[in-house]
Amino acid sequence: MKKCPNCGEDLQDQDVFCTYCGEKVESETAPTPVTIEPAAEPASEATPVTAKATPAAVEPTADATSAAAGQTSSAVEPTPVAAEKAPEYARYTVEEKKKKGFSPLIFIGLFLLLAIVVAAVFSFGKNLFSGGLNLSPEQKFLNYQYDYLENKFKALEDLGFLSTEENQEATLVLTGEVEGEEEINKYLEDTALTLETKTDMDKGSLQMSMGLKLMGSDILDAYGEYVDGNIGFSVPTIDENFYKGDYKKIYENLTGEKADETPDLKQFKENKKTLEKLRKKYGALLSTLITKDNLTVEKTKFTLDSVKKDYKGEVYTFKPKAKDIQAFMEKLATMVEKDKDLETLLEQGSYGNGFEAAMGLEEEPDAKEQLAKFAENLRDNAEEMGKTIEEANFTWEIAVEGKELRQIKISSDQGVYSLESGKDGAKTVEQLNAQPADSENYYLTNTYTKKGKTLKGSISGGNGIINIQGLEYSIETDKKSVLMPYGTYSVKDPTGMGGEANLTVKEGKNGSTDHELVISGLQSYYLGFDSLKINVNSSDKTKLSAPKGKAVDISDYSEEELSELAEKFGQGFEHIFESLEDVVK
């Protein structure tokens, strides 16, 4: 074992790049077992033995590029044997270290390349590839994948699984009951956990509250907010005051460092525009990697394992050379290093660094340093990355029927990973396949049909020997809560012990939504009760407002005063938890 000189993590002796930070690591030859045998013929010097590295990718929504580790062994100098009748020379046999397979760096590398692809193709869309039928094969290769991924994400947003709205409100009330254990129900009756959130990016505000009622008694009531550079919090069950203050001043008093900027939620819209700009910029760079010299297009038949069906269409095969990858990584390094837009976005997420330092935690370098270090690593490793990817036989393929993307497949000596989308009669079958070179194959399948406004389907997976029917669902495509679409979702214990979970999302009182989860068959698991019912009532409205307690400005509190305040609330929460323990005993 050896350590990375940059981050200090433990590495394998054969690693030439850190698998955690990418730092190049000097090779160290570990002491090797030596076997001494009488030489059949005298030799003037020992013969060096070199151990060769055996070359050893991911769902198409991922990102990638990297280098594999080679193993170096050196000649072992002969050592005279002290025995009286020993031969003048001794022959040494160096036991070659067994490789455990290809370095995980190649997997990380391919993963990173794919993630770049996903981020990039979202930037192309109709703006960059607006030529329709006039697209080049290289542009079509990316555009087919863009269209597929864009449609999938849009479907998730339309159904209600994803949300990109800037201003949102939500109230969630969690309650529960059990069947077969009245002692537990005694505590659950008139008990509820309430969460409320409200964001208004136009005003630069974020508000949230949490309340806990136990057997009709209010145990906890907490409120927090961030409004245009000012923070505020109140926990009336501990202290009735409403503590408020200027973020910058509190930051400086707590850390001893000046805060150059404050989180600006009003920048949310602007950041979205910046992100779109970055996507287009890096998308354009990615498109330079795919050329007529490393992309081939063939009209042929192809088979989808998910539906056991042959299709006729076009197969695009991208197989980059080492020089292609090296040139791309060097261009990427230059772009990243000088990218002010990317630096600004990273800074938006670094406001916690000073507080981490104040708490004794390791502080991350600033955005500019991070980008400079990343660019340096890209340049240092570009040549090795290129060689590694080419030697690993990295190949990226897509198969198209008409204008429909049917398959994305990433392969290397380490394995094959693919996404398939096919038709089986009225059913749509989408399947992820993982075929590692050194382990079992795995798959995850989503099969569904749509009739009117109802989407019915199931998600299953396994390795071909053990196959598990996972989630079954029936979704109403035109109704959704703040969490997910209306409908039913069910899962059964694959071991056959009888456990079953059923979630029903339906209309609740006063325009709210009930998410009722019933877990049944629990008597088989010796839990003391037969079933458990949990309900989350949700609404897209809140009653959030600033606390009525006395406002106390803590902008000028010293570090000691802030610590005392934190200790006061810490003791208060400890007392609340002790009270809970007393109640349930």
ZICORQUI-V257117 format. One record per run of one state. SS is the DSSP state (A for helix, B for strand, O for the rest). FROM is the first residue (numbers start at 1). TO is the last residue. If there is no record, write none. Layout:
[[SS/FROM/TO] [SS/FROM/TO]]
This chain:
[[O/1/1] [B/2/3] [O/4/9] [B/10/11] [O/12/16] [B/17/17] [O/18/23] [B/24/24] [O/25/33] [B/34/38] [O/39/62] [B/63/63] [O/64/89] [B/90/94] [O/95/103] [A/104/128] [O/129/131] [A/132/134] [O/135/136] [A/137/159] [O/160/167] [B/168/179] [O/180/181] [A/182/188] [O/189/191] [B/192/200] [O/201/204] [B/205/214] [O/215/216] [B/217/227] [O/228/229] [B/230/235] [O/236/238] [B/239/246] [A/247/255] [O/256/264] [A/265/287] [O/288/294] [B/295/304] [O/305/308] [B/309/318] [O/319/321] [A/322/337] [O/338/339] [A/340/348] [O/349/352] [A/353/358] [O/359/366] [A/367/391] [O/392/394] [B/395/401] [O/402/403] [B/404/412] [O/413/414] [B/415/424] [O/425/426] [B/427/436] [O/437/440] [B/441/451] [O/452/453] [B/454/462] [O/463/466] [B/467/480] [O/481/484] [B/485/492] [O/493/499] [B/500/507] [O/508/508] [A/509/511] [O/512/512] [B/513/520] [O/521/521] [A/522/525] [O/526/530] [B/531/539] [O/540/550] [B/551/553] [O/554/558] [A/559/584] [O/585/585]]
